């Protein structure tokens, strides 16, 4: 399978203008996919996923474990959902650029 095999859903409401698309391409090239949850070990800050973490804490408390697998982790919710956590080790300048 190739990415060309992935068709966009015709009902997708999200649109992106040319300027934002150029910014997204640069971001993907510099940082990879930042969707989901990204935690910077270097600064101890979340880079992405602030609202996801807030929602998980409200639903399940602070004690949900992150099971490590190489440089990534997985949050396993009591309902059986698995959420990937990407760990990076960036300086503050790179972290702020990603944000």
N, C-alpha and C positions, 0 to 999 in steps of 0.2 A: 504494500500500500504506500502511496505517496501523498503528500499534502494536497496535491491537485485532485486527489480522489475525495477530499472532504468538501462537501457542498454546504454552502451557507443556508441556514433555514430562511425561507422566504418571509417568515413572520418576525424575524429578528428586529426589534425596535431600535437597536443601537446603531448609530451612524457616526462616521468619523470624517472630519474635513481633511483636506490635503495637508495642511500644516500639522495637525495633530497626528496624522498618519506618518509623516516624516519623523516626528518626535518619537513615536512608538517604535519605528524601525531602529532608530538610534538607541533607544532604551533597551530593546531586545538584544542588540549587538553588544552593548556595554554590560548589561546586568542579567541577561536571560529573562525567563518568565518570572515576573514578580507577583503574579496573582497568587492567591492563597495566603499563606503565612510565611513570612521571612523574618528570621531573628538574627541580629548581628552579634556574634560572640565578642567581637572587638570592642563594642561600646556597651553591650548589654541592653540594646534597644530593639524593639520591634521596628522593622522596616515597612512591612506590609502586614495586614491582617488585624489591625487594631480593633475593628468592630467585630470581627470573627471571634477574637479572644475574649472580648467583653461579653459577647453573647454566650460563649461556652462557659465562662466563669459564672454568669448569672444562672445558667441552666444546671451546671454540675459542680460548682465551687472551684476552689483553687487547686484541688488535689488531683485533677486528671493527669495521668502520667503521659509523658512523651517517651515512646519506645524508640531508642536510637537504632539506626540502620546505616552504617557508614557515615556520611556527612548529612544525612537527612534524618528526620524523626517522624513518628506517626503518633497522633493523638487518637486513642480508641475511646469512643464514647460508650456509655452503658447501653445505648441502643444499637451498638454494633457499627456505627459509622467510623470510618477511618479518614483522618485529615492529615495531609502531609505538612510538615514544617521544614522549610529549607533553612539551613544554617550557613551563614557567611561569616567571614572575618575581614571586615572592611574598616578603614579609618573613617572618622566622622565626616570628612569631606565627601567621600564616595557614598556613604549612607545618605547624606543630605541630598546629593545629586539624584540618587535613586528615588527618594521621596518626592 
